[in-house]
Amino acid sequence: MKAVVYDQPRSISVRDVPDPVPGPGEVLVRIEMCGICGTDAHIHAGRFFSEYPLIPGHEPTGRVAAVGEAVTSVAVGQRVAVNGNTGCGGCGSCRDGYPLMCRNLRCLGVNGPGGFAELMLAPEANVFPADDLPVEVAVLAEPTACAMHGMEILRPAPGADVLVFGAGPTGLILAQLILHCGASRVTVAAPSVFKLDLARSFGIPVTIVADRADAAATAARARAIAPDGFDIVVDATGSAAVTEQAVPLAKDRGTVLVYGVTDPADRVALSPYDVYRRELTIKGSFAQVSSFPKALAMLRSGHVRTAGIITHRFPLDRFADALDALRHDPACHKAVVVPAA
C-alpha cells in the first residue's frame, strides 16, 4: 500500500509499505478520507509525543476491508470512523479511571500507524459504524469527539454567556455543542470573515472580528457585548497570546478553557492575584478517549453541522501541500487527504 511516512521530524515521503494484516480483534480499514489539523503541524515538527518512523493521520474514516478473528461488531464493506486513542489499562491514571492521562497512551497517527495511508489497522473497540453518514461528515468524528470531551471538562451551566476565540473546525464544533447544551449566548471571535460567516450559518448568534495586531480593539468589542465579562471564555486557537487575552475577559468567578494546541515552550503572563481575587477557574481539555459514541450521535442528530467546513482535498502524494495549505493558506478551513484521489 501507499502511505505517508515520516522517517524523522520534517522528513516526509510517500512510498510503498507492506499491507497491514488484521490479527485477532483487529479491523483493517481502507481509508476513504483522513482529516489534517493543527496537531499534524506539531507532529511534523517532532512535538506532541510523536514517535518516528511514523505514518501520521489521526482523523480517519473508511470502509472495512477485512476483519481479524472474533470481530463481530463491524462487517466488510461497512463505513466506519476510527478512534485512534487507547489507554494501556495498567498505569495509575488508567486504574483511576482516567485513560486519557495514560502514561503509555497509544494514539494512532501520533505514536502508531495512522490514516494517511491506503489501509490502517485498529482494535475493534476503536472502530465505530458510520455507514449512515456521508464521508465528509464521518471524517469529522474525531474532532467532534475532542469537542465532546471539551464539553465534559467544561460542563457549562444553563444560561451561560460564552465567548469562543477561534473559528477553526474544532472551535466551530465546540461552539455549536455549547449552544445546544443550554448557553444563553455564544459569541465566536476570529480574524477570518469567511469563517465567521460559517459560524453564523451554524446558528452562532454573535460574532466578533478579532484583530491579531490589536488585542485591545478585540477586547473592546468583546466588552461591548458583555461589559462584566463572560461566564466562560474558550481559547480554541492554539495561540498563547490569545490565552493571555482570554483571562481578563472572564467574568468574576468565570472559567477559562484552554482548548487549542500550543507549543510546549509557550508561556503566558498571568496574575495569580487576579485568579485569586476574582475566583477564576482555568481548565484544560486534551483530546479524548471515550467520546466517539456521543460525538457520532451529535453528528447524526444535526446538532453539529459541518457543511462548508472542508475546503481543501488532497491525494496522498500531495500531503506536503496539504500541510502547507493548513499552515499558510488563509482560504483553507479544513483540509483532508483522499487516498483514492
C-alpha positions as CSV (number, residue, x, y, z in Angstrom):
1,M,0.0,0.0,0.0
2,K,1.0,3.6,-0.3
3,A,1.4,5.7,2.8
4,V,2.8,9.0,4.1
5,V,5.9,8.2,6.1
6,Y,8.0,10.3,8.5
7,D,11.4,8.8,9.0
8,Q,12.1,11.7,11.4
9,P,10.5,15.1,12.0
10,R,10.2,17.2,8.8
11,S,11.3,14.3,6.7
12,I,8.3,13.2,4.7
13,S,8.0,10.7,1.8
14,V,5.0,8.9,0.2
15,R,6.1,5.3,-0.5
16,D,5.0,1.7,-0.7
17,V,4.9,-0.1,2.6
18,P,3.7,-3.6,3.4
19,D,-0.1,-4.0,3.7
20,P,-1.1,-4.5,7.4
21,V,-2.9,-7.8,8.2
22,P,-5.6,-7.9,10.9
23,G,-4.9,-10.1,13.9
24,P,-7.5,-11.3,16.4
25,G,-9.7,-8.5,17.5
26,E,-8.4,-6.1,14.8
27,V,-10.1,-4.4,11.9
28,L,-8.4,-3.4,8.6
29,V,-9.8,-0.2,7.2
30,R,-9.4,1.1,3.6
31,I,-9.2,4.8,4.2
32,E,-11.6,7.0,2.2
33,M,-10.7,10.3,3.8
34,C,-8.4,11.4,6.7
35,G,-8.5,14.9,8.2
36,I,-5.5,17.1,8.8
37,C,-5.4,19.5,11.7
38,G,-3.1,21.7,13.7
39,T,-1.8,18.7,15.7
40,D,-0.3,17.4,12.4
41,A,1.8,20.6,12.2
42,H,3.1,19.8,15.7
43,I,3.8,16.2,14.7
44,H,5.6,17.5,11.6
45,A,7.9,19.4,13.9
46,G,8.6,16.5,16.2
47,R,6.3,17.6,19.1
48,F,3.2,16.2,20.7
49,F,4.8,12.9,22.0
50,S,5.1,11.7,18.4
51,E,7.3,8.7,17.6
52,Y,9.2,8.0,14.4
53,P,9.2,6.4,11.9
54,L,5.5,7.2,11.7
55,I,2.5,7.0,9.4
56,P,0.6,10.1,10.6
57,G,-3.2,10.7,10.4
58,H,-5.5,10.7,13.4
59,E,-8.8,11.7,11.9
60,P,-9.6,8.7,9.6
61,T,-12.8,7.2,8.1
62,G,-13.1,4.5,5.6
63,R,-14.6,1.1,4.7
64,V,-13.8,-2.2,6.5
65,A,-11.5,-4.2,4.2
66,A,-11.0,-7.2,6.4
67,V,-11.5,-8.3,10.0
68,G,-9.5,-10.5,12.3
69,E,-10.7,-13.5,14.3
70,A,-13.6,-12.8,16.7
71,V,-14.5,-9.4,15.3
72,T,-18.3,-9.2,15.2
73,S,-19.4,-5.5,15.6
74,V,-18.5,-4.4,12.0
75,A,-18.6,-6.1,8.6
76,V,-16.5,-5.9,5.5
77,G,-17.7,-3.0,3.3
78,Q,-19.1,-1.0,6.1
79,R,-18.1,2.6,6.5
80,V,-16.5,3.3,9.9
81,A,-14.9,6.1,11.9
82,V,-11.8,5.2,13.8
83,N,-10.9,6.4,17.3
84,G,-7.1,6.1,17.5
85,N,-6.7,6.7,21.2
86,T,-6.3,3.8,23.8
87,G,-5.0,3.7,27.3
88,C,-2.8,0.9,28.5
89,G,-5.2,-0.1,31.3
90,G,-2.5,-0.7,33.8
91,C,-0.9,2.6,34.8
92,G,-2.1,4.7,37.7
93,S,-4.2,7.0,35.6
94,C,-6.0,4.1,33.8
95,R,-6.6,2.4,37.1
96,D,-8.1,5.6,38.5
97,G,-10.5,5.8,35.5
98,Y,-8.7,8.5,33.5
99,P,-7.3,6.7,30.5
100,L,-6.7,9.9,28.6
101,M,-4.0,10.7,31.1
102,C,-2.4,7.3,30.5
103,R,1.4,7.3,30.8
104,N,1.5,4.9,27.8
105,L,-1.3,6.5,25.7
106,R,-1.5,4.9,22.3
107,C,-2.5,7.4,19.6
108,L,-2.7,6.1,16.0
109,G,-1.3,8.7,13.8
110,V,0.9,10.1,16.6
111,N,2.9,7.2,18.1
112,G,1.4,4.4,16.0
113,P,0.5,4.0,12.3
114,G,-2.4,6.2,11.3
115,G,-4.7,7.1,8.4
116,F,-2.6,9.0,5.9
117,A,-2.4,5.7,4.0
118,E,-4.5,3.4,1.8
119,L,-5.0,1.0,4.7
120,M,-4.8,1.1,8.5
121,L,-5.3,-1.3,11.4
122,A,-7.3,-0.5,14.5
123,P,-8.7,-2.5,17.5
124,E,-12.3,-3.5,17.1
125,A,-13.3,-1.5,20.2
126,N,-12.0,1.7,18.5
127,V,-14.0,1.2,15.2
128,F,-17.5,2.7,15.1
129,P,-20.1,2.1,12.4
130,A,-20.7,5.2,10.3
131,D,-22.4,3.9,7.2
132,D,-25.4,6.2,7.8
133,L,-23.1,9.3,7.5
134,P,-21.6,10.9,4.3
135,V,-17.9,10.5,4.2
136,E,-17.5,14.3,4.6
137,V,-19.3,14.1,7.9
138,A,-17.8,10.8,9.2
139,V,-14.3,12.2,8.8
140,L,-15.2,14.9,11.4
141,A,-16.0,12.3,14.1
142,E,-12.6,12.7,15.8
143,P,-12.6,16.5,16.1
144,T,-16.2,16.3,17.2
145,A,-15.2,13.7,19.8
146,C,-12.5,16.1,21.1
147,A,-15.1,18.8,21.3
148,M,-17.4,16.5,23.3
149,H,-14.6,15.9,25.7
150,G,-14.2,19.6,26.0
151,M,-17.8,19.8,27.0
152,E,-17.3,17.0,29.6
153,I,-14.5,19.1,31.1
154,L,-16.3,22.4,30.8
155,R,-19.8,21.4,32.0
156,P,-21.4,24.8,31.2
157,A,-24.2,25.9,33.4
158,P,-27.6,26.5,31.8
159,G,-27.8,30.2,30.7
160,A,-24.1,30.7,30.5
161,D,-22.7,33.5,28.4
162,V,-19.8,32.1,26.4
163,L,-17.0,33.6,24.3
164,V,-15.1,31.3,22.0
165,F,-11.8,32.5,20.4
166,G,-11.2,30.6,17.2
167,A,-13.4,29.6,14.3
168,G,-11.4,26.7,13.0
169,P,-13.2,23.3,12.7
170,T,-13.0,22.3,16.3
171,G,-13.8,25.8,17.5
172,L,-17.0,25.9,15.5
173,I,-17.9,22.4,16.5
174,L,-17.4,23.2,20.2
175,A,-19.3,26.4,19.9
176,Q,-22.3,24.5,18.5
177,L,-22.2,22.0,21.3
178,I,-22.1,24.8,23.9
179,L,-25.0,26.5,22.2
180,H,-27.1,23.3,22.2
181,C,-26.3,22.5,25.8
182,G,-28.1,25.4,27.2
183,A,-25.9,28.5,26.8
184,S,-27.9,31.7,26.7
185,R,-25.5,33.2,24.2
186,V,-22.4,32.1,22.3
187,T,-20.0,34.6,20.7
188,V,-17.3,33.5,18.3
189,A,-14.2,35.7,17.8
190,A,-11.9,35.1,14.8
191,P,-9.9,37.2,12.3
192,S,-11.3,35.4,9.2
193,V,-14.6,36.9,7.9
194,F,-15.5,33.8,5.9
195,K,-15.1,31.6,9.0
196,L,-17.4,33.9,11.0
197,D,-19.9,33.7,8.1
198,L,-19.7,29.9,8.5
199,A,-20.3,30.3,12.3
200,R,-23.4,32.3,11.7
201,S,-24.6,29.7,9.2
202,F,-24.3,27.1,12.0
203,G,-26.6,29.2,14.2
204,I,-24.0,31.0,16.3
205,P,-25.8,34.2,17.2
206,V,-22.9,36.7,17.7
207,T,-19.5,37.0,16.0
208,I,-16.6,39.4,16.5
209,V,-13.8,40.1,14.0
210,A,-10.7,39.6,16.1
211,D,-7.7,41.8,15.2
212,R,-4.4,39.9,15.5
213,A,-2.5,43.1,15.6
214,D,-4.7,44.9,18.1
215,A,-5.7,42.8,21.1
216,A,-7.1,45.9,22.8
217,A,-9.6,46.5,20.0
218,T,-10.7,42.9,20.1
219,A,-11.2,43.1,23.9
220,A,-13.2,46.3,23.5
221,R,-15.5,44.6,21.0
222,A,-16.0,41.7,23.4
223,R,-16.6,44.1,26.4
224,A,-19.3,45.9,24.3
225,I,-21.2,42.6,24.3
226,A,-20.5,41.6,27.9
227,P,-19.4,44.6,30.0
228,D,-19.0,42.5,33.1
229,G,-17.2,39.7,31.2
230,F,-18.3,36.2,30.1
231,D,-19.1,33.2,32.2
232,I,-16.9,31.1,30.0
233,V,-14.1,32.1,27.7
234,V,-12.6,29.4,25.4
235,D,-9.3,29.6,23.6
236,A,-9.6,27.3,20.6
237,T,-6.8,28.9,18.7
238,G,-3.6,27.3,19.9
239,S,-2.1,30.8,20.4
240,A,-0.6,31.6,23.8
241,A,-1.3,35.3,23.1
242,V,-5.0,34.6,22.8
243,T,-5.0,32.6,26.1
244,E,-3.4,35.6,27.8
245,Q,-6.2,37.8,26.3
246,A,-8.9,35.4,27.3
247,V,-8.4,35.6,31.1
248,P,-9.3,39.3,31.6
249,L,-12.5,38.7,29.6
250,A,-13.8,36.2,32.0
251,K,-16.5,37.3,34.5
252,D,-15.7,37.2,38.2
253,R,-15.9,33.5,39.2
254,G,-15.8,32.7,35.5
255,T,-14.0,29.9,33.7
256,V,-11.3,29.9,31.0
257,L,-10.9,26.7,28.9
258,V,-7.5,26.2,27.2
259,Y,-8.6,24.0,24.2
260,G,-6.2,24.8,21.3
261,V,-2.8,23.0,21.0
262,T,0.1,25.4,21.7
263,D,3.8,24.8,21.5
264,P,5.1,23.2,24.8
265,A,7.5,26.1,25.2
266,D,4.8,28.8,25.0
267,R,4.2,30.8,28.1
268,V,1.6,33.4,29.2
269,A,1.7,36.3,31.6
270,L,-0.9,35.7,34.3
271,S,-1.7,37.5,37.5
272,P,-2.1,34.9,40.4
273,Y,-3.8,37.7,42.3
274,D,-6.4,38.2,39.6
275,V,-7.2,34.5,39.7
276,Y,-7.3,34.5,43.5
277,R,-9.3,37.8,43.9
278,R,-11.8,37.0,41.2
279,E,-12.0,33.3,42.0
280,L,-11.3,32.3,38.4
281,T,-11.2,28.7,37.1
282,I,-8.7,27.7,34.4
283,K,-9.2,24.3,32.8
284,G,-7.6,22.4,30.0
285,S,-9.1,19.9,27.5
286,F,-6.8,17.4,25.8
287,A,-8.0,15.1,23.0
288,Q,-10.4,12.3,24.1
289,V,-10.6,8.5,24.6
290,S,-14.2,7.6,25.1
291,S,-16.3,10.4,23.4
292,F,-16.8,8.9,20.0
293,P,-20.3,7.5,20.6
294,K,-21.7,10.8,21.8
295,A,-19.9,12.7,19.0
296,L,-21.4,10.4,16.3
297,A,-24.8,10.9,18.0
298,M,-24.5,14.7,17.7
299,L,-23.4,14.4,14.1
300,R,-26.4,12.2,13.3
301,S,-28.8,14.5,15.1
302,G,-27.7,17.5,13.1
303,H,-27.0,19.4,16.3
304,V,-23.4,19.6,15.0
305,R,-23.5,20.9,11.4
306,T,-20.5,20.5,9.2
307,A,-21.4,21.7,5.7
308,G,-18.7,24.0,4.4
309,I,-16.0,23.1,7.0
310,I,-14.0,21.0,4.5
311,T,-12.5,23.4,1.9
312,H,-9.4,21.5,0.5
313,R,-8.9,17.9,-0.6
314,F,-5.5,16.4,-1.5
315,P,-4.3,13.0,-2.7
316,L,-1.7,11.1,-0.6
317,D,1.2,12.2,-2.8
318,R,0.4,15.8,-2.1
319,F,0.4,15.5,1.7
320,A,3.1,18.1,2.0
321,D,0.9,20.6,0.0
322,A,-2.0,19.8,2.4
323,L,0.2,20.6,5.4
324,D,1.4,23.8,3.7
325,A,-2.2,24.8,3.0
326,L,-3.2,24.2,6.6
327,R,-0.4,26.5,7.8
328,H,-0.3,29.2,5.2
329,D,-3.4,29.4,3.0
330,P,-6.0,31.8,4.6
331,A,-8.7,30.2,2.5
332,C,-8.1,26.8,4.0
333,H,-10.5,25.9,6.7
334,K,-10.2,22.2,6.8
335,A,-8.0,20.1,4.6
336,V,-8.5,16.3,4.1
337,V,-6.4,13.6,2.4
338,V,-8.2,11.3,0.0
339,P,-6.0,8.3,-0.8
340,A,-8.1,7.2,-3.8
341,A,-7.9,10.6,-5.4
